Amino acid sequence: MISDLAIAYLFCGGAGAAAVALGALVGLALSRCRQHDRRVLAPTALARPLRAAHRCLQAGWCLVAFGALCLLIDLGRPERAHLLLAYPTSSLISVGSVALSLVLGLGGALALTGEVAHDYRTPLRRLLGIAVVPPALVLVVYTGVLLQWLATVALWSTPLLPALFSLSSLSAGCAVFTLTCVLVEPRVLRERVGTVVGWVEIALLTAEAVAVAAFCGWALSSSDAAASVRLLMLADGPLASWWWAGFAAAGVAAPLALCLLGRMGAARQVLSSLLAVAAVLSLVGSVTLRFSVVEAGQRPSFDDAALIRSLADDRALSLAEGVDGV
């Protein structure tokens, strides 16, 4: 059984790692611009987005650290967690543990050294910034692959699930960047960096909607009827309100609409408010997605055997009606 603490880790680990990677990439890109094109981008113009990127990285690191704490508590024997690093294997859990440790170590060093200088001009910060991105992206993907690895659950046994969770984590990372901008440097949202990140978030939310549709289509057409049964828990069962209201409407559709409105025609006076609401809803949707999918896969409140028979009868009836119509 996957506990609520483990679900919290799936969200915090994925979203936090995405925010760490985004903060490092934005900082590296801006520092490179400062070195190679001082005439176009003045130091004062770069100070604001660099500060926002650094705060995004710090916020992401805090999320990853909180997720790691939830995971340690959930293990029941946290004092043995170091064994995964002391005696690494080729298992998926060992890979995730190494990625988590690297993000915490490298990201923590970046978060501390950034209090002296937000940019990446020094060799140490440049090396740390480059080094933290790969394990952060591995951790983003790992939080989705971990569920697929539990192949005994029919609803999770598809590569579409890691893709969906990864897109959700990446969009949540963009949402963290937006919220840090709103809190520390609202002007960045109207500048080039904020605009680029905003359109990336729109693209990720669109891709997430496509991935959700593909995931649902796979579950409905799966040869394993248990996957279809578990999907019914999301679409028309005890988790329907979480799935439709919490994730589909509030977590994907509303943020996408607000982001498009903010980027395509909203007045400057309301831009920060629109994007802040969109970011909060995106984070809520990311949490709700993980809770809904995990609960649908493991909740025992449905009689799977009875539902499978009912689903088979419905399919047979639909097929018979189609034959009669011909």
Secondary structure, 3 states (H helix, E strand, C coil): CCCHHHHHHHHHHHHHHHHHHHHHHHHHHHHHHHHHCCCCCCHHHHHHHHHHHHHHHHHHHHHHHHHHHHHHHHHCCHHHCCHHHHCCCCCHHHHHHHHHHHHHHHHHHHHHHCCCCCCCCCHHHHHHHHHHHHHHHHHHHHHHHHHHHCCCCHHHCCCHHHHHHHHHHHHHHHHHHHHHHHHHCHHHHHCHHHHHHHHHHHHHHHHHHHHHHHHHHHHHHCCCHHHHHHHHHHHHCCCHHHHHHHHHHHHHHHHHHHHHHHHHCCCHHHHHHHHHHHHHHHHHHHHHHHHHHHHHHHCCCCCHHHHHHHHHHHHHHHHHHHHHHC
